[in-house]
């Protein structure tokens, strides 16, 4: 989606994204997921979104462990599993 929208600006940019498993990927590697915060919801909470995006922030979000192909961004706090 980014390449379609930005075109030539991102022609040589290397992009890395988390796997489709979502945060479950990190749990498989031995990490414990302590917190998951959606970037969209955080921006809405701090009133940093335009009006139309606030409407999108009210929609239900996908399960962080079963994302599939849905675009979603979040900040994840990881800890050592015990």
N, C-alpha and C positions, 0 to 999 in steps of 0.2 A: 504494500500500500504506500509506503514511503517513497519508493522508487517511482511509482506512477505519478505521485503528486509533486515531487521535487525534481524529477527528470535529471537534467544535466548537472545540477548542484551536487547530486549524490553519485555520480557516475563512477568515481574511484573510491568511494567510501566503503570501508569494510564494516559490515553489520553483523552483530552476534546477538542472538535471541535465546531465551531460555527454551528448554525442550517443551514439547506438547504435553508432557505429563504434569506440567505446572510445578508446584512446590513439592509434589511427591518425588520428583527427581532428586532433590536434595536429601530427602529422607532416605532414599535408597542408597545414597552415598555415605550414610551414617550421621547426618546432621539432624538436629531437632529444630523444627520450625516453631519459634517462640511467638512471633507476631506476623501478621500479614495485613498491610494497609494499601488499599487501592489508591492510586494516584488521583483518579477522577473524584472519588469520594472525599479525599483529603482537600483537594482544591475547592470543592463545593463547601466543605466545612469552614474553610478559611475565607470564603467569599471571593475566590480568585477566578471564577468562571463567568463567561457571558451568560445571559438569561437562557438561551437555547440549550446550552450545555448543562445548566442546572437541571433541566428536565431529564436529560440522559442520565444524570447522576442519581435520579430517583428510581431508575429501572433496576430490576434485580441483576446482580452480577453473577457470573459463572462461578462454579465451585473451584477454588484455587488448586485443587488436586486433580480435577478432570476438565481441563480447558478445551481440549480438542483443537479446532482451528480458529476458535474465537479470539479476536484481538483483545488483549487485556494487559494492563501494566500495573505493577504494584511494587512496593518496597517490602522486603522480607527480612526479618531479624532472625538470624540462625544462631543456634547454640550447640554446644557439644552434647551428643546424646549420651545418656548414662546407662 
